[in-house]
Amino acid sequence: MEQVGIDIAAPPDRVWTVLADIERWPEWTASVTSVERLDDGPVAVGSLARVKQPRLRAAVWRVTSVEPGRSFDWAAKSPGITTAAGHRLEPTDDGTRVALTIEMSGPLAGILGRVYARLTRRYMHVEAEGLKRRVEAR
């Protein structure tokens, strides 16, 4: 499992407002080209979104767990691999600690994980830094 953490000088509710508005991610992270919600309403268990990232095929992500204002997890399935990503917010004395995780499983996870390891880590850092810039600029 890969994990990236970043501290943001803003309360968790402000970070959550930006993070949970997944359709607007392309505005603040270069790791996402487009997000198309495939349903309506706030992010909830079962919510679906088609996410396009540079150098990767578009994937449909399904929210698997959500604690509004605190965290959400989602997963995308392709033949031979499931990719699960987590987004966690923890209040700190100075704002919010954000932890992003990604984990691949399935018969192709080992090989694809190695092939895409560098790109995955880079995209996670780009996402964390973009979220920080977006939230702190508000």
N, CA, C and O atoms as CSV, one atom per row, in Angstrom:
chain,resi,resn,atom,element,x,y,z
A,1,MET,N,N,0.849,-1.187,0.000
A,1,MET,CA,C,0.000,0.000,0.000
A,1,MET,C,C,0.886,1.239,0.000
A,1,MET,O,O,1.880,1.319,0.721
A,2,GLU,N,N,0.502,2.180,-0.812
A,2,GLU,CA,C,1.183,3.484,-0.862
A,2,GLU,C,C,0.394,4.466,-0.008
A,2,GLU,O,O,-0.835,4.417,0.022
A,3,GLN,N,N,1.095,5.357,0.683
A,3,GLN,CA,C,0.428,6.371,1.500
A,3,GLN,C,C,1.174,7.689,1.394
A,3,GLN,O,O,2.404,7.727,1.374
A,4,VAL,N,N,0.402,8.774,1.325
A,4,VAL,CA,C,0.951,10.127,1.304
A,4,VAL,C,C,0.162,10.935,2.315
A,4,VAL,O,O,-1.063,10.838,2.383
A,5,GLY,N,N,0.871,11.733,3.101
A,5,GLY,CA,C,0.211,12.608,4.063
A,5,GLY,C,C,0.626,14.049,3.848
A,5,GLY,O,O,1.723,14.334,3.369
A,6,ILE,N,N,-0.269,14.951,4.209
A,6,ILE,CA,C,0.037,16.379,4.089
A,6,ILE,C,C,-0.772,17.135,5.136
A,6,ILE,O,O,-1.912,16.777,5.434
A,7,ASP,N,N,-0.173,18.180,5.687
A,7,ASP,CA,C,-0.869,19.039,6.644
A,7,ASP,C,C,-1.419,20.253,5.916
A,7,ASP,O,O,-0.727,20.879,5.113
A,8,ILE,N,N,-2.667,20.575,6.208
A,8,ILE,CA,C,-3.340,21.711,5.581
A,8,ILE,C,C,-3.793,22.674,6.677
A,8,ILE,O,O,-4.412,22.265,7.659
A,9,ALA,N,N,-3.479,23.950,6.496
A,9,ALA,CA,C,-3.815,24.977,7.491
A,9,ALA,C,C,-5.266,25.425,7.295
A,9,ALA,O,O,-5.533,26.560,6.900
A,10,ALA,N,N,-6.188,24.512,7.578
A,10,ALA,CA,C,-7.622,24.792,7.478
A,10,ALA,C,C,-8.351,23.695,8.252
A,10,ALA,O,O,-7.843,22.581,8.380
A,11,PRO,N,N,-9.543,24.008,8.769
A,11,PRO,CA,C,-10.290,22.992,9.515
A,11,PRO,C,C,-10.785,21.869,8.596
A,11,PRO,O,O,-10.959,22.077,7.396
A,12,PRO,N,N,-11.010,20.679,9.166
A,12,PRO,CA,C,-11.444,19.539,8.357
A,12,PRO,C,C,-12.699,19.797,7.516
A,12,PRO,O,O,-12.800,19.278,6.405
A,13,ASP,N,N,-13.647,20.578,8.014
A,13,ASP,CA,C,-14.871,20.808,7.233
A,13,ASP,C,C,-14.561,21.553,5.939
A,13,ASP,O,O,-15.193,21.298,4.913
A,14,ARG,N,N,-13.603,22.464,5.976
A,14,ARG,CA,C,-13.228,23.196,4.762
A,14,ARG,C,C,-12.489,22.276,3.783
A,14,ARG,O,O,-12.702,22.357,2.573
A,15,VAL,N,N,-11.630,21.412,4.303
A,15,VAL,CA,C,-10.914,20.452,3.459
A,15,VAL,C,C,-11.920,19.478,2.836
A,15,VAL,O,O,-11.840,19.171,1.647
A,16,TRP,N,N,-12.859,19.001,3.641
A,16,TRP,CA,C,-13.861,18.056,3.153
A,16,TRP,C,C,-14.702,18.660,2.026
A,16,TRP,O,O,-15.019,17.973,1.055
A,17,THR,N,N,-15.059,19.916,2.145
A,17,THR,CA,C,-15.867,20.567,1.115
A,17,THR,C,C,-15.177,20.484,-0.240
A,17,THR,O,O,-15.832,20.235,-1.252
A,18,VAL,N,N,-13.880,20.686,-0.273
A,18,VAL,CA,C,-13.122,20.611,-1.529
A,18,VAL,C,C,-12.941,19.153,-1.955
A,18,VAL,O,O,-13.168,18.815,-3.117
A,19,LEU,N,N,-12.542,18.303,-1.036
A,19,LEU,CA,C,-12.249,16.905,-1.350
A,19,LEU,C,C,-13.482,16.155,-1.839
A,19,LEU,O,O,-13.395,15.381,-2.792
A,20,ALA,N,N,-14.615,16.371,-1.205
A,20,ALA,CA,C,-15.834,15.628,-1.547
A,20,ALA,C,C,-16.506,16.124,-2.822
A,20,ALA,O,O,-17.413,15.465,-3.332
A,21,ASP,N,N,-16.086,17.254,-3.338
A,21,ASP,CA,C,-16.631,17.779,-4.592
A,21,ASP,C,C,-15.778,17.207,-5.737
A,21,ASP,O,O,-15.037,17.931,-6.403
A,22,ILE,N,N,-15.905,15.897,-5.943
A,22,ILE,CA,C,-14.982,15.191,-6.826
A,22,ILE,C,C,-15.024,15.662,-8.278
A,22,ILE,O,O,-14.016,15.569,-8.978
A,23,GLU,N,N,-16.149,16.156,-8.738
A,23,GLU,CA,C,-16.224,16.631,-10.125
A,23,GLU,C,C,-15.299,17.829,-10.376
A,23,GLU,O,O,-14.936,18.104,-11.519
A,24,ARG,N,N,-14.923,18.531,-9.321
A,24,ARG,CA,C,-14.061,19.709,-9.481
A,24,ARG,C,C,-12.578,19.401,-9.274
A,24,ARG,O,O,-11.746,20.307,-9.336
A,25,TRP,N,N,-12.241,18.149,-9.033
A,25,TRP,CA,C,-10.836,17.794,-8.835
A,25,TRP,C,C,-9.936,18.266,-9.978
A,25,TRP,O,O,-8.829,18.726,-9.700
A,26,PRO,N,N,-10.347,18.179,-11.245
A,26,PRO,CA,C,-9.441,18.637,-12.301
A,26,PRO,C,C,-9.055,20.112,-12.181
A,26,PRO,O,O,-8.071,20.538,-12.786
A,27,GLU,N,N,-9.808,20.892,-11.416
A,27,GLU,CA,C,-9.472,22.302,-11.210
A,27,GLU,C,C,-8.259,22.478,-10.311
A,27,GLU,O,O,-7.563,23.490,-10.403
A,28,TRP,N,N,-7.995,21.508,-9.443
A,28,TRP,CA,C,-6.919,21.706,-8.479
A,28,TRP,C,C,-5.845,20.618,-8.469
A,28,TRP,O,O,-4.849,20.764,-7.761
A,29,THR,N,N,-6.010,19.537,-9.226
A,29,THR,CA,C,-4.944,18.547,-9.304
A,29,THR,C,C,-4.683,18.138,-10.743
A,29,THR,O,O,-5.600,17.748,-11.466
A,30,ALA,N,N,-3.436,18.231,-11.146
A,30,ALA,CA,C,-3.038,17.837,-12.500
A,30,ALA,C,C,-3.036,16.325,-12.670
A,30,ALA,O,O,-2.829,15.829,-13.777
A,31,SER,N,N,-3.264,15.582,-11.579
A,31,SER,CA,C,-3.291,14.123,-11.669
A,31,SER,C,C,-4.640,13.600,-12.168
A,31,SER,O,O,-4.804,12.398,-12.377
A,32,VAL,N,N,-5.601,14.502,-12.358
A,32,VAL,CA,C,-6.928,14.115,-12.837
A,32,VAL,C,C,-7.316,15.027,-13.999
A,32,VAL,O,O,-7.323,16.251,-13.865
A,33,THR,N,N,-7.638,14.417,-15.137
A,33,THR,CA,C,-8.033,15.162,-16.330
A,33,THR,C,C,-9.519,15.497,-16.305
A,33,THR,O,O,-9.917,16.615,-16.631
A,34,SER,N,N,-10.348,14.504,-15.910
A,34,SER,CA,C,-11.790,14.737,-15.843
A,34,SER,C,C,-12.429,13.766,-14.861
A,34,SER,O,O,-11.936,12.661,-14.634
A,35,VAL,N,N,-13.548,14.213,-14.283
A,35,VAL,CA,C,-14.364,13.381,-13.413
A,35,VAL,C,C,-15.806,13.585,-13.833
A,35,VAL,O,O,-16.297,14.712,-13.896
A,36,GLU,N,N,-16.471,12.492,-14.118
A,36,GLU,CA,C,-17.888,12.539,-14.475
A,36,GLU,C,C,-18.664,11.716,-13.459
A,36,GLU,O,O,-18.522,10.495,-13.389
A,37,ARG,N,N,-19.483,12.399,-12.675
A,37,ARG,CA,C,-20.338,11.663,-11.735
A,37,ARG,C,C,-21.369,10.882,-12.531
A,37,ARG,O,O,-21.939,11.399,-13.492
A,38,LEU,N,N,-21.608,9.653,-12.139
A,38,LEU,CA,C,-22.579,8.804,-12.818
A,38,LEU,C,C,-23.868,8.694,-12.016
A,38,LEU,O,O,-24.736,7.876,-12.319
A,39,ASP,N,N,-23.978,9.527,-10.994
A,39,ASP,CA,C,-25.184,9.617,-10.172
A,39,ASP,C,C,-25.241,11.022,-9.582
A,39,ASP,O,O,-24.360,11.841,-9.843
A,40,ASP,N,N,-26.259,11.303,-8.798
A,40,ASP,CA,C,-26.435,12.639,-8.227
A,40,ASP,C,C,-26.276,12.605,-6.716
A,40,ASP,O,O,-26.252,11.541,-6.098
A,41,GLY,N,N,-26.169,13.795,-6.138
A,41,GLY,CA,C,-26.135,13.927,-4.689
A,41,GLY,C,C,-24.735,13.917,-4.135
A,41,GLY,O,O,-23.757,13.814,-4.875
A,42,PRO,N,N,-24.646,14.027,-2.813
A,42,PRO,CA,C,-23.325,14.021,-2.169
A,42,PRO,C,C,-22.672,12.645,-2.301
A,42,PRO,O,O,-23.343,11.645,-2.557
A,43,VAL,N,N,-21.377,12.617,-2.125
A,43,VAL,CA,C,-20.641,11.356,-2.153
A,43,VAL,C,C,-21.196,10.456,-1.052
A,43,VAL,O,O,-21.247,10.836,0.117
A,44,ALA,N,N,-21.611,9.251,-1.456
A,44,ALA,CA,C,-22.192,8.286,-0.519
A,44,ALA,C,C,-21.786,6.885,-0.955
A,44,ALA,O,O,-21.333,6.692,-2.083
A,45,VAL,N,N,-21.945,5.913,-0.072
A,45,VAL,CA,C,-21.637,4.536,-0.437
A,45,VAL,C,C,-22.445,4.179,-1.685
A,45,VAL,O,O,-23.657,4.385,-1.742
A,46,GLY,N,N,-21.747,3.646,-2.673
A,46,GLY,CA,C,-22.382,3.293,-3.937
A,46,GLY,C,C,-22.260,4.358,-5.005
A,46,GLY,O,O,-22.515,4.072,-6.175
A,47,SER,N,N,-21.877,5.586,-4.647
A,47,SER,CA,C,-21.690,6.641,-5.647
A,47,SER,C,C,-20.668,6.186,-6.678
A,47,SER,O,O,-19.692,5.512,-6.352
A,48,LEU,N,N,-20.911,6.570,-7.938
A,48,LEU,CA,C,-20.025,6.186,-9.036
A,48,LEU,C,C,-19.505,7.415,-9.761
A,48,LEU,O,O,-20.220,8.403,-9.927
A,49,ALA,N,N,-18.243,7.343,-10.194
A,49,ALA,CA,C,-17.654,8.425,-10.980
A,49,ALA,C,C,-16.667,7.830,-11.976
A,49,ALA,O,O,-15.898,6.929,-11.642
A,50,ARG,N,N,-16.699,8.343,-13.195
A,50,ARG,CA,C,-15.705,7.967,-14.208
A,50,ARG,C,C,-14.570,8.988,-14.110
A,50,ARG,O,O,-14.774,10.188,-14.288
A,51,VAL,N,N,-13.388,8.485,-13.827
A,51,VAL,CA,C,-12.222,9.343,-13.624
A,51,VAL,C,C,-11.207,9.064,-14.723
A,51,VAL,O,O,-10.849,7.915,-14.981
A,52,LYS,N,N,-10.751,10.130,-15.364
A,52,LYS,CA,C,-9.701,10.042,-16.387
A,52,LYS,C,C,-8.461,10.726,-15.836
A,52,LYS,O,O,-8.512,11.853,-15.344
A,53,GLN,N,N,-7.348,10.013,-15.933
A,53,GLN,CA,C,-6.065,10.542,-15.485
A,53,GLN,C,C,-5.070,10.475,-16.632
A,53,GLN,O,O,-5.150,9.575,-17.469
A,54,PRO,N,N,-4.133,11.416,-16.681
A,54,PRO,CA,C,-3.119,11.363,-17.736
A,54,PRO,C,C,-2.376,10.025,-17.714
A,54,PRO,O,O,-2.029,9.515,-16.649
A,55,ARG,N,N,-2.139,9.469,-18.894
A,55,ARG,CA,C,-1.364,8.238,-19.068
A,55,ARG,C,C,-2.065,6.979,-18.569
A,55,ARG,O,O,-1.470,5.901,-18.582
A,56,LEU,N,N,-3.332,7.097,-18.125
A,56,LEU,CA,C,-4.083,5.933,-17.646
A,56,LEU,C,C,-5.429,5.859,-18.369
A,56,LEU,O,O,-5.943,6.868,-18.854
A,57,ARG,N,N,-5.983,4.664,-18.433
A,57,ARG,CA,C,-7.322,4.508,-18.998
A,57,ARG,C,C,-8.348,5.039,-18.015
A,57,ARG,O,O,-8.144,4.991,-16.802
A,58,ALA,N,N,-9.450,5.544,-18.546
A,58,ALA,CA,C,-10.536,5.993,-17.668
A,58,ALA,C,C,-11.005,4.801,-16.831
A,58,ALA,O,O,-11.019,3.665,-17.304
A,59,ALA,N,N,-11.383,5.071,-15.600
A,59,ALA,CA,C,-11.848,4.025,-14.690
A,59,ALA,C,C,-13.102,4.507,-13.980
A,59,ALA,O,O,-13.248,5.694,-13.686
A,60,VAL,N,N,-13.999,3.577,-13.711
A,60,VAL,CA,C,-15.189,3.895,-12.924
A,60,VAL,C,C,-14.889,3.514,-11.476
A,60,VAL,O,O,-14.584,2.362,-11.165
A,61,TRP,N,N,-14.985,4.507,-10.609
A,61,TRP,CA,C,-14.730,4.332,-9.181
A,61,TRP,C,C,-16.055,4.291,-8.440
A,61,TRP,O,O,-16.939,5.114,-8.683
A,62,ARG,N,N,-16.189,3.326,-7.531
A,62,ARG,CA,C,-17.389,3.176,-6.692
A,62,ARG,C,C,-16.999,3.449,-5.236
A,62,ARG,O,O,-16.056,2.858,-4.711
A,63,VAL,N,N,-17.743,4.352,-4.600
A,63,VAL,CA,C,-17.478,4.659,-3.192
A,63,VAL,C,C,-17.880,3.442,-2.357
A,63,VAL,O,O,-19.000,2.942,-2.459
A,64,THR,N,N,-16.941,2.979,-1.529
A,64,THR,CA,C,-17.177,1.784,-0.710
A,64,THR,C,C,-17.437,2.108,0.755
A,64,THR,O,O,-18.035,1.307,1.473
A,65,SER,N,N,-16.994,3.270,1.196
A,65,SER,CA,C,-17.294,3.715,2.559
A,65,SER,C,C,-17.161,5.223,2.615
A,65,SER,O,O,-16.375,5.823,1.881
A,66,VAL,N,N,-17.937,5.822,3.491
A,66,VAL,CA,C,-17.859,7.270,3.660
A,66,VAL,C,C,-18.257,7.626,5.092
A,66,VAL,O,O,-19.223,7.098,5.643
A,67,GLU,N,N,-17.494,8.519,5.660
A,67,GLU,CA,C,-17.832,9.140,6.933
A,67,GLU,C,C,-17.808,10.640,6.644
A,67,GLU,O,O,-16.744,11.260,6.674
A,68,PRO,N,N,-18.988,11.233,6.361
A,68,PRO,CA,C,-19.019,12.635,5.926
A,68,PRO,C,C,-18.193,13.549,6.834
A,68,PRO,O,O,-18.280,13.497,8.060
A,69,GLY,N,N,-17.397,14.377,6.182
A,69,GLY,CA,C,-16.539,15.306,6.901
A,69,GLY,C,C,-15.243,14.693,7.379
A,69,GLY,O,O,-14.387,15.398,7.913
A,70,ARG,N,N,-15.081,13.380,7.197
A,70,ARG,CA,C,-13.936,12.694,7.780
A,70,ARG,C,C,-13.157,11.802,6.807
A,70,ARG,O,O,-11.926,11.819,6.798
A,71,SER,N,N,-13.892,11.002,5.968
A,71,SER,CA,C,-13.177,10.075,5.090
A,71,SER,C,C,-14.091,9.509,4.015
A,71,SER,O,O,-15.312,9.466,4.167
A,72,PHE,N,N,-13.466,9.074,2.923
A,72,PHE,CA,C,-14.158,8.208,1.991
A,72,PHE,C,C,-13.147,7.310,1.290
A,72,PHE,O,O,-11.991,7.674,1.077
A,73,ASP,N,N,-13.630,6.125,0.943
A,73,ASP,CA,C,-12.847,5.143,0.204
A,73,ASP,C,C,-13.611,4.817,-1.062
A,73,ASP,O,O,-14.842,4.840,-1.090
A,74,TRP,N,N,-12.858,4.512,-2.113
A,74,TRP,CA,C,-13.498,4.045,-3.328
A,74,TRP,C,C,-12.599,3.055,-4.023
A,74,TRP,O,O,-11.409,2.956,-3.723
A,75,ALA,N,N,-13.182,2.315,-4.963
A,75,ALA,CA,C,-12.421,1.282,-5.658
A,75,ALA,C,C,-12.811,1.249,-7.127
A,75,ALA,O,O,-13.948,1.543,-7.497
A,76,ALA,N,N,-11.840,0.883,-7.950
A,76,ALA,CA,C,-12.054,0.710,-9.383
A,76,ALA,C,C,-11.585,-0.691,-9.753
A,76,ALA,O,O,-10.518,-1.133,-9.327
A,77,LYS,N,N,-12.392,-1.383,-10.548
A,77,LYS,CA,C,-12.054,-2.742,-10.963
A,77,LYS,C,C,-11.779,-2.783,-12.458
A,77,LYS,O,O,-12.489,-2.177,-13.261
A,78,SER,N,N,-10.740,-3.505,-12.804
A,78,SER,CA,C,-10.389,-3.794,-14.185
A,78,SER,C,C,-10.085,-5.287,-14.230
A,78,SER,O,O,-9.888,-5.900,-13.181
A,79,PRO,N,N,-10.043,-5.885,-15.413
A,79,PRO,CA,C,-9.710,-7.311,-15.461
A,79,PRO,C,C,-8.390,-7.600,-14.742
A,79,PRO,O,O,-7.346,-7.059,-15.104
A,80,GLY,N,N,-8.447,-8.452,-13.728
A,80,GLY,CA,C,-7.257,-8.881,-13.016
A,80,GLY,C,C,-6.768,-7.977,-11.904
A,80,GLY,O,O,-5.785,-8.297,-11.236
A,81,ILE,N,N,-7.439,-6.847,-11.694
A,81,ILE,CA,C,-6.939,-5.923,-10.663
A,81,ILE,C,C,-8.072,-5.063,-10.097
A,81,ILE,O,O,-8.971,-4.628,-10.817
A,82,THR,N,N,-7.995,-4.838,-8.801
A,82,THR,CA,C,-8.865,-3.874,-8.128
A,82,THR,C,C,-7.956,-2.857,-7.455
A,82,THR,O,O,-7.017,-3.218,-6.745
A,83,THR,N,N,-8.246,-1.586,-7.686
A,83,THR,CA,C,-7.477,-0.517,-7.060
A,83,THR,C,C,-8.390,0.169,-6.056
A,83,THR,O,O,-9.473,0.634,-6.411
A,84,ALA,N,N,-7.955,0.232,-4.806
A,84,ALA,CA,C,-8.729,0.880,-3.741
A,84,ALA,C,C,-7.958,2.094,-3.248
A,84,ALA,O,O,-6.756,2.012,-2.996
A,85,ALA,N,N,-8.651,3.222,-3.109
A,85,ALA,CA,C,-8.014,4.460,-2.650
A,85,ALA,C,C,-8.781,5.020,-1.461
A,85,ALA,O,O,-10.010,4.974,-1.419
A,86,GLY,N,N,-8.037,5.546,-0.499
A,86,GLY,CA,C,-8.634,6.128,0.696
A,86,GLY,C,C,-8.242,7.581,0.860
A,86,GLY,O,O,-7.163,8.007,0.451
A,87,HIS,N,N,-9.143,8.329,1.468
A,87,HIS,CA,C,-8.957,9.761,1.725
A,87,HIS,C,C,-9.394,10.003,3.167
A,87,HIS,O,O,-10.577,9.869,3.479
A,88,ARG,N,N,-8.462,10.354,4.049
A,88,ARG,CA,C,-8.757,10.515,5.476
A,88,ARG,C,C,-8.369,11.903,5.955
A,88,ARG,O,O,-7.321,12.431,5.581
A,89,LEU,N,N,-9.219,12.486,6.784
A,89,LEU,CA,C,-8.954,13.790,7.385
A,89,LEU,C,C,-8.888,13.626,8.892
A,89,LEU,O,O,-9.766,13.011,9.497
A,90,GLU,N,N,-7.849,14.177,9.493
A,90,GLU,CA,C,-7.691,14.174,10.954
A,90,GLU,C,C,-7.470,15.601,11.420
A,90,GLU,O,O,-6.569,16.276,10.922
A,91,PRO,N,N,-8.275,16.079,12.370
A,91,PRO,CA,C,-8.024,17.426,12.892
A,91,PRO,C,C,-6.685,17.481,13.621
A,91,PRO,O,O,-6.291,16.530,14.296
A,92,THR,N,N,-6.000,18.599,13.475
A,92,THR,CA,C,-4.763,18.849,14.209
A,92,THR,C,C,-4.895,20.205,14.896
A,92,THR,O,O,-5.872,20.920,14.674
A,93,ASP,N,N,-3.931,20.555,15.716
A,93,ASP,CA,C,-3.959,21.861,16.382
A,93,ASP,C,C,-3.926,23.002,15.377
A,93,ASP,O,O,-4.476,24.074,15.630
A,94,ASP,N,N,-3.275,22.772,14.225
A,94,ASP,CA,C,-3.098,23.826,13.223
A,94,ASP,C,C,-3.992,23.669,12.000
A,94,ASP,O,O,-3.872,24.449,11.055
A,95,GLY,N,N,-4.886,22.679,11.991
A,95,GLY,CA,C,-5.746,22.482,10.824
A,95,GLY,C,C,-6.131,21.044,10.632
A,95,GLY,O,O,-6.852,20.466,11.445
A,96,THR,N,N,-5.637,20.453,9.530
A,96,THR,CA,C,-6.050,19.100,9.163
A,96,THR,C,C,-4.870,18.322,8.595
A,96,THR,O,O,-4.085,18.840,7.801
A,97,ARG,N,N,-4.766,17.093,9.013
A,97,ARG,CA,C,-3.806,16.154,8.420
A,97,ARG,C,C,-4.592,15.291,7.441
A,97,ARG,O,O,-5.570,14.648,7.823
A,98,VAL,N,N,-4.167,15.276,6.183
A,98,VAL,CA,C,-4.814,14.477,5.149
A,98,VAL,C,C,-3.922,13.277,4.839
A,98,VAL,O,O,-2.721,13.429,4.614
A,99,ALA,N,N,-4.513,12.092,4.829
A,99,ALA,CA,C,-3.795,10.876,4.448
A,99,ALA,C,C,-4.486,10.278,3.232
A,99,ALA,O,O,-5.688,10.011,3.255
A,100,LEU,N,N,-3.720,10.073,2.177
A,100,LEU,CA,C,-4.195,9.437,0.964
A,100,LEU,C,C,-3.530,8.072,0.857
A,100,LEU,O,O,-2.321,7.951,1.053
A,101,THR,N,N,-4.312,7.049,0.547
A,101,THR,CA,C,-3.764,5.709,0.395
A,101,THR,C,C,-4.245,5.098,-0.914
A,101,THR,O,O,-5.296,5.464,-1.441
A,102,ILE,N,N,-3.462,4.168,-1.421
A,102,ILE,CA,C,-3.878,3.407,-2.597
A,102,ILE,C,C,-3.298,2.006,-2.476
A,102,ILE,O,O,-2.151,1.819,-2.070
A,103,GLU,N,N,-4.115,1.034,-2.836
A,103,GLU,CA,C,-3.693,-0.355,-2.744
A,103,GLU,C,C,-4.298,-1.134,-3.905
A,103,GLU,O,O,-5.476,-0.980,-4.229
A,104,MET,N,N,-3.481,-1.963,-4.518
A,104,MET,CA,C,-3.935,-2.798,-5.626
A,104,MET,C,C,-4.003,-4.250,-5.162
A,104,MET,O,O,-3.159,-4.713,-4.394
A,105,SER,N,N,-5.032,-4.964,-5.648
A,105,SER,CA,C,-5.163,-6.384,-5.332
A,105,SER,C,C,-5.642,-7.119,-6.575
A,105,SER,O,O,-6.119,-6.507,-7.531
A,106,GLY,N,N,-5.509,-8.425,-6.548
A,106,GLY,CA,C,-5.911,-9.248,-7.682
A,106,GLY,C,C,-4.708,-9.868,-8.354
A,106,GLY,O,O,-3.572,-9.530,-8.022
A,107,PRO,N,N,-4.938,-10.785,-9.309
A,107,PRO,CA,C,-3.843,-11.527,-9.925
A,107,PRO,C,C,-2.815,-10.666,-10.662
A,107,PRO,O,O,-1.656,-11.064,-10.777
A,108,LEU,N,N,-3.214,-9.511,-11.155
A,108,LEU,CA,C,-2.274,-8.649,-11.880
A,108,LEU,C,C,-1.710,-7.518,-11.014
A,108,LEU,O,O,-0.944,-6.687,-11.503
A,109,ALA,N,N,-2.081,-7.484,-9.746
A,109,ALA,CA,C,-1.664,-6.381,-8.875
A,109,ALA,C,C,-0.146,-6.285,-8.747
A,109,ALA,O,O,0.403,-5.183,-8.769
A,110,GLY,N,N,0.531,-7.409,-8.616
A,110,GLY,CA,C,1.984,-7.380,-8.432
A,110,GLY,C,C,2.697,-6.739,-9.611
A,110,GLY,O,O,3.502,-5.825,-9.436
A,111,ILE,N,N,2.405,-7.211,-10.792
A,111,ILE,CA,C,3.096,-6.679,-11.975
A,111,ILE,C,C,2.670,-5.257,-12.287
A,111,ILE,O,O,3.519,-4.403,-12.542
A,112,LEU,N,N,1.359,-4.981,-12.271
A,112,LEU,CA,C,0.898,-3.628,-12.582
A,112,LEU,C,C,1.299,-2.641,-11.492
A,112,LEU,O,O,1.584,-1.477,-11.774
A,113,GLY,N,N,1.321,-3.110,-10.246
A,113,GLY,CA,C,1.771,-2.256,-9.154
A,113,GLY,C,C,3.205,-1.793,-9.361
A,113,GLY,O,O,3.538,-0.636,-9.106
A,114,ARG,N,N,4.053,-2.711,-9.827
A,114,ARG,CA,C,5.451,-2.348,-10.093
A,114,ARG,C,C,5.565,-1.438,-11.309
A,114,ARG,O,O,6.328,-0.472,-11.296
A,115,VAL,N,N,4.809,-1.744,-12.359
A,115,VAL,CA,C,4.860,-0.935,-13.581
A,115,VAL,C,C,4.430,0.504,-13.309
A,115,VAL,O,O,5.031,1.449,-13.820
A,116,TYR,N,N,3.384,0.658,-12.500
A,116,TYR,CA,C,2.812,1.990,-12.264
A,116,TYR,C,C,3.216,2.614,-10.928
A,116,TYR,O,O,2.670,3.653,-10.557
A,117,ALA,N,N,4.141,2.023,-10.206
A,117,ALA,CA,C,4.501,2.510,-8.865
A,117,ALA,C,C,4.954,3.964,-8.868
A,117,ALA,O,O,4.471,4.763,-8.065
A,118,ARG,N,N,5.860,4.309,-9.745
A,118,ARG,CA,C,6.393,5.680,-9.776
A,118,ARG,C,C,5.287,6.684,-10.135
A,118,ARG,O,O,5.172,7.733,-9.502
A,119,LEU,N,N,4.484,6.362,-11.143
A,119,LEU,CA,C,3.385,7.235,-11.556
A,119,LEU,C,C,2.348,7.372,-10.433
A,119,LEU,O,O,1.851,8.468,-10.173
A,120,THR,N,N,2.030,6.269,-9.782
A,120,THR,CA,C,1.064,6.289,-8.686
A,120,THR,C,C,1.531,7.207,-7.561
A,120,THR,O,O,0.769,8.043,-7.077
A,121,ARG,N,N,2.782,7.048,-7.150
A,121,ARG,CA,C,3.326,7.901,-6.076
A,121,ARG,C,C,3.316,9.371,-6.492
A,121,ARG,O,O,2.960,10.246,-5.703
A,122,ARG,N,N,3.710,9.632,-7.739
A,122,ARG,CA,C,3.721,11.016,-8.209
A,122,ARG,C,C,2.310,11.603,-8.192
A,122,ARG,O,O,2.120,12.727,-7.727
A,123,TYR,N,N,1.324,10.866,-8.688
A,123,TYR,CA,C,-0.049,11.361,-8.712
A,123,TYR,C,C,-0.580,11.594,-7.300
A,123,TYR,O,O,-1.315,12.553,-7.068
A,124,MET,N,N,-0.218,10.733,-6.363
A,124,MET,CA,C,-0.672,10.929,-4.979
A,124,MET,C,C,-0.099,12.223,-4.398
A,124,MET,O,O,-0.806,12.967,-3.718
A,125,HIS,N,N,1.174,12.489,-4.663
A,125,HIS,CA,C,1.793,13.731,-4.178
A,125,HIS,C,C,1.171,14.952,-4.854
A,125,HIS,O,O,0.908,15.960,-4.199
A,126,VAL,N,N,0.939,14.863,-6.157
A,126,VAL,CA,C,0.322,15.968,-6.892
A,126,VAL,C,C,-1.072,16.250,-6.331
A,126,VAL,O,O,-1.448,17.407,-6.148
A,127,GLU,N,N,-1.843,15.183,-6.057
A,127,GLU,CA,C,-3.184,15.360,-5.484
A,127,GLU,C,C,-3.114,16.026,-4.114
A,127,GLU,O,O,-3.850,16.977,-3.850
A,128,ALA,N,N,-2.241,15.536,-3.246
A,128,ALA,CA,C,-2.130,16.101,-1.893
A,128,ALA,C,C,-1.711,17.571,-1.941
A,128,ALA,O,O,-2.292,18.404,-1.245
A,129,GLU,N,N,-0.725,17.887,-2.745
A,129,GLU,CA,C,-0.243,19.264,-2.833
A,129,GLU,C,C,-1.284,20.184,-3.470
A,129,GLU,O,O,-1.432,21.335,-3.059
A,130,GLY,N,N,-2.006,19.675,-4.476
A,130,GLY,CA,C,-3.064,20.463,-5.102
A,130,GLY,C,C,-4.202,20.746,-4.143
A,130,GLY,O,O,-4.742,21.852,-4.117
A,131,LEU,N,N,-4.568,19.739,-3.347
A,131,LEU,CA,C,-5.621,19.925,-2.344
A,131,LEU,C,C,-5.201,20.991,-1.338
A,131,LEU,O,O,-5.991,21.866,-0.986
A,132,LYS,N,N,-3.972,20.916,-0.884
A,132,LYS,CA,C,-3.454,21.898,0.072
A,132,LYS,C,C,-3.537,23.316,-0.507
A,132,LYS,O,O,-4.038,24.234,0.143
A,133,ARG,N,N,-3.038,23.481,-1.741
A,133,ARG,CA,C,-3.073,24.809,-2.375
A,133,ARG,C,C,-4.509,25.317,-2.505
A,133,ARG,O,O,-4.790,26.475,-2.196
A,134,ARG,N,N,-5.408,24.460,-2.959
A,134,ARG,CA,C,-6.800,24.862,-3.184
A,134,ARG,C,C,-7.476,25.288,-1.890
A,134,ARG,O,O,-8.124,26.333,-1.831
A,135,VAL,N,N,-7.319,24.474,-0.859
A,135,VAL,CA,C,-7.977,24.775,0.427
A,135,VAL,C,C,-7.377,26.019,1.069
A,135,VAL,O,O,-8.112,26.892,1.532
A,136,GLU,N,N,-6.072,26.108,1.100
A,136,GLU,CA,C,-5.441,27.247,1.768
A,136,GLU,C,C,-5.620,28.551,1.007
A,136,GLU,O,O,-5.479,29.620,1.602
A,137,ALA,N,N,-5.924,28.506,-0.280
A,137,ALA,CA,C,-6.146,29.711,-1.074
A,137,ALA,C,C,-7.541,30.302,-0.829
A,137,ALA,O,O,-7.789,31.464,-1.151
A,138,ARG,N,N,-8.436,29.511,-0.266
A,138,ARG,CA,C,-9.829,29.966,-0.053
A,138,ARG,C,C,-9.904,30.925,1.099
A,138,ARG,O,O,-10.986,31.412,1.428
